Amino acid sequence: MDNIINPFSPNAGSRPPELAGREDIFRDVRVFLGRLPTGRSVQSLLFTGLRGVGKTVLLNEIVHMAERQGNVLPIYLEASEARSLGAMLASPLRLALLKLDRMKGTGAKVRSGLSVLRNFLGTIKVSFGGVGFELEPATGRADSGDLQFDLTELLVAVAEAAAERQMGVVLLIDEIQYVTEPEFGALVMALHRIQQLGLPLAMAGAGLPTLPGLAGEAKSYAERLFTYPVIGALSKEASVLAIRRPFLDAGVEVEDSAADTVYRRSGGYPYFIQEWGYQLWNFVEGGPVTATDAEMVDEIVSRQLDGNFFRVRMERLTPSEKSFLRAMSQIGGERIRMADISRNLGISVNALGPRRSSLVKRGMIYSPSHGLVAFTVPLFDEFLRRNPV
């Protein structure tokens, strides 16, 4: 088939041609966005899940939904280990305030918000020129140097500016597990205060399964501020739809046996389904797509995933971290006991602690419960067994 018009998208965060299996999530998001600009109470969202399940796609879709709705301003950013939360928020919040400033109305709260932002930038030692900073600073607001209080003042000012314009604001933070515990605590405190004041700002974040624990450690009341939708692998029905619909739109049938093969080999993980679809589209010359086609493509898909999805993560690790992961793959199972890894490597559990902590920080593993670890990357154990050296 024509490679140029191949609709499948095995790229990080790219919207698939058929966004299957997430209808319940989007139904809840529509209610969330609908209530937000009215000032009615909403719980912020923290999407949790493994790599490759489509969390970033969901956040991008919320951006589009907010823009289509028209009265919710989306503010999107991706967290990073290399930058502080305050520095990451500065530019997106400034842009949001300037967008609000261009709307019709008096704009007193918007101008106040820009002044508060100016103070905040001074406390985190971030500076940039441009519109809005000819304003006088708002003395006594977001200028204490204490992130918990200053971030609250800043986000309250942004929410007040949005309320003045009869708008809502949704703060979307991807890879939020990279936010440090003190920063997350400050963010939770700010969202709590905004909810108390009935202001129209909430958050939708996405990250690894460590998020509920991070939120709980940050503030005891965090569990009441958030809901934690778990984004997992697709059901068989949704997986088959995700692989079959793009072919059907091109007038090509996908036989049940071929769709079953894709579901079984992909584990139902959306990123892997996209890679399967992409390679099948390029392989077949016309319909129908058969189980034989899928079997022929299997090696191509494995090679692509190994090179573009798995190996790039492995190459960033130290030899001791790699040996820890290989031990996990040899033991097998979804949740692996630290005691078993200790026996496999001949190293005490206490001595393995630094490796475990480093791999958690790198986002390679997480701890589903005490004494257990699991891969954050689906099917990573299969990759390690395919590539033992």
N, C-alpha and C positions, 0 to 999 in steps of 0.2 A: 504494500500500500504506500501511498505518497508520504514520505518521511517529513516533507515540509509542513503538511497540515496535521501531523500527529498531535492529537489533543491532550495526551497524557502529560503530566507535569511532575517528574521526579526531582523536584527542587525544593529546598527548604522554604517553607512558608507559602509556596505557590498554591493557589486555589485549584483543586482538581476539577476536571470537567463535570463530574457528577459528585456532589457533596452529599454522600449517602450516610444514613445511620445517625445523624445528629439532629433529627427533628425535635426531640424533646428538649435539647439544649437551646435551640433557637426559639422555641415557644417560650421558655423561661426568660430568655434574653429580651424578647419583645415586651414582656411585662416589665422587666427591669428598666428598659429604656423608656417605656411609656410612662411609668410612675416618676422617673427621675426629675424631669423639669417641673413637675407639680409640687415638689417639696415633700411628697409623701415618702414615708420611711421605706428604704430599700436596703437589703443586705448586699454588701460588696461581694464579688465573685472571685474565687481563687480556683482556677482550673488546674488540676494536677494529673500527671500521667507520664509515661515513659517517653523517650525520644521517638519521634516518627509517628506519633498518634494524631497529629494535626492540631496541636494547641495553638501554634502561631497562626494557622489558617483560621481558627475560630476567632482569635483576636482581630485579625484583619477583616473578617466578615462583620464583626461588631462595629468596626470603624465605618464600613459601608452602610450598615443598617442605621447607625446614628446619623450619618450624612443624609441618607434618604429621608429619615424622619424629620430632619430640619431644625428641631429645637433642642438637640443635644450636641454639644461640641466635644468631639473625641480628641484626646491628647495621648499620643502613642510614643512609647520609648522602649528600648531593649536594655535591660540591666547588664552590667559588665563588672567583672572582678577588678578591672583597672581603674574605674571611676567611682567617686562617691555618689550616693543617691542625690544629694543636693546639686552637684554639678550636672548630673544627667537631667534633672528636672528643670534647670534654669531656662534653657532655650525653648523647650516646648511650652512651658508656662508663659513665658514672655510672648511667644507667638499667639497663644490662645487669648491673652489679654488684649493684644493688638487687634485680633479679629473681632473681639467684643467691642473694642473702641471704635471700629469702623461701622458698627450698626447704629441705626437711628436711636436717638434718645439723649438724655442729659449726660450720662456717662460718669457721674461723680464717683461711683464705686469702682468703675474700671480704672479711672485715674489714680484712685487710692490704691488699688491693687498693684499698679505699676510702681508706685512709690514704695510699697511694702516689698515688692520684688527687688527693688534697688537696694534696700536695706539688707535683704537676705543675701544678695550677691556679695555684699561687703563682708558678711560674717563667714562665708565659705571661700572667700578669696577667689571668686570668679568674676571676670569683668569682660564686657564687650560693649561696643558703642552702638548707636542707632536710635531709632525713634523711641520715645518714651522715657529716656533717661535725662532729659532736660528738666524733669520734674524734681521738686524738692522731696527729700526723704521723709517718710512718715515716722516721725520720732516716737520711739517706744514700741514699735511693731517690728517683729522679726529681726531685731538688732541686738539680742542678748548674747549670741554666740552659743547658746544651748539649742541643739538641733531639735529636741522634743518640743520646745516652746516656739522656736522660730518657724519650723515647718508647719506647725498648727496655725500660726498667725498667717503664713503665706497662703495655705490652702483655704483657710476661711475667707481671706480677702478675695481669692479667685472665685470661690463659691458665691460670695456676696455680689461680685461683679456680674456673674452669670444670672443670679436671681434678679438683678436690676434689669437685665435684658430679657427676662422671662425665658431663660435658657437653662438647660442642665449641662453638666460636665461629667464625662466619664474618663477617668485616668486609666489607661491601658498599659500595663508593664509586663513585658515578656521576659523570660528567664529570671523571674523575680527571686529565685533561690540564691542568686548572687548578691542580693542586698544583705548587708551585714545585720546581725541581730539587733544592735543598737539603732541602726537606721530603720529597720523594720518596726521596731518598737515606736519610734517617732512617727512613722507613717500611720500605724494603728491608732496612736493617740490623736493624731490629726483627724482621721476618719471618724473616730468616736465623738470628738467635739463637734464636727460638722453634722453628724447625725443628731446630736443633742439639740443643736440650733435649728434643725429642720431645713438645712440648706441643700441645694440641688447638686451635690457632687458625690460621686461614689467611684469605686475602683473595680476593674476587672483585670486580674493578674493571671499569669500562667507560669507554671514551673514544674519541677520534678516532684515526686511523691513525698519529699521531705517537708513540703510547705505547711501542712497542718501542724506539724511539730514546731516549726519555726514560729508560726503565728502564736501558738499556745505559750511558747517560752517568752515571746516578746511581751505580751500583756495577758493577764488572766481573763479579761473580758473579750478577747479577740474571737473566741468561738461564737459569740453572739453577734459579732459584726459581720461575719463572713458565712457564705455557704461554699462548700468544697465539691463542686462537680468533678467526678473522676472521669477522665477521658481515656478510654481503653481501646482495645482492638475492636474492629467492627464484627457484628454478627455475620453468620454465613450469608443470610439474605442480603444484608447491606453490602457485603464484600462482592457478591455476585453482581449486584446492581452496579457497583462502582466500576467493575471491569466490563460489564456487558453493555451498559447504556451508550458509552461513546462509540462503540462499534456499531450498535444498532442505528445510531444517528447517521452513520455513514453507509447504512444499508447492508451491514455485514452481521451475520448471525454468529454467536459464540455458543458452541455446544455445551451442554450441562457438564460433561466430563472435563472439558477444558477449564470452565469456570471453577469446578471443584478442585482441580489441580492448583490453580492460582490461589484459591482460598487456603488450601492445605499448606502450600509451600510458603505463602506470605504470612501465615499466622493471623490473617485479618488485619494486619497493621497497614494503615493508609499509605504511608510512604512506600512500603514494599509493593503494595498493589499498583501504585503508579509506575514503579520501575518495571513490573511485570507487563502492565498494559503498554508502556512505551516500547519495550523490546518486542512484544508480540506484534504490535502494529507495524513495526519496521521489518519484521521477519516474514509475515504472511503476504502472499501476493493477492489473495482475495478470499472470500468466505467459502464455507464457514470455517471459523477457527476451531480446531480439533484438539483433543488431548495429545495427539502426536505432536502438533505444533508447540503446545505448552512444554512437553518433555524436551523437544529440541531446543527450546529457548532457555531451559532451566540453567544450563551451564553459563550462558551469556549473562543472565540475571545475577547469578552468584558472583561472577567475575566483576560485574559493574558495582554491585553492593560492596564486595570486598575492597575494591579500590577506592570508591568514592564515599562510602558511608562508614565502613568499619575501620579500615586500615589507618585512615587519617587520624582517628581517635587514638589508636594504639601507638602511633609513632610519637605522640606527645608525651608518652609515659616513660618513667625510669625503668631500668631492668627489674628492680625489686617490685615495682607496681605491676609490671607485666607478669611476673611470676605469681603474684597474688591472684590476678585475674585468671591465669591459666589453671591454677589450682581450683578455682571456683568452677571452671568449665569441666574439669576432670571429675569433680564430685557430682555435678549435675543437679538439676532441680531448680525450681523458681526461687526458693529461699534456702540459703546455705548457712550452716552453723559455723561461727568463727572457730569453734573447737575442731571441726572437721578440716578446715583450712590449716589450722595449726598442726594437726597430725600429718596432713599431706606434705607440708613444707618442712616439718621437723623444727618448727620455731614456736616458742611459747605465745599464747594469746596476747599477753601484755606486750611482748616485743613486736607483735604485728600491729599494735595500735596506731603508730604513726603512719604506716602504709594505708591502713583503713581510712584514717582521717584525711590523708592526702587524696585518696581516690574519691571520697565523698565530696571534698572541696572541688575537685576537678569535674564533678558531675558524672562520674563513671559508675558509681554504685550508690546505694542508699541503704538505710537500715529500717526494714519494715517493722521490726520489734527488737527488743533487747537480745543481743547475742546472735542476731541473724543479719545477713547482708544479701542484696540482690542487685542484678545488673539494671542500670537505667536505660540501656540500649537493648531493644528487643532482639532476640536471636543472636546476641553477641557470643554466647557460648558455642553456638554452631559454627560461627566464623572461626573461633579459636581452635575448635576441633578440626576444621578443614585446613587450618594453617598452624600446625603444631610448633613451628619454629619461628 
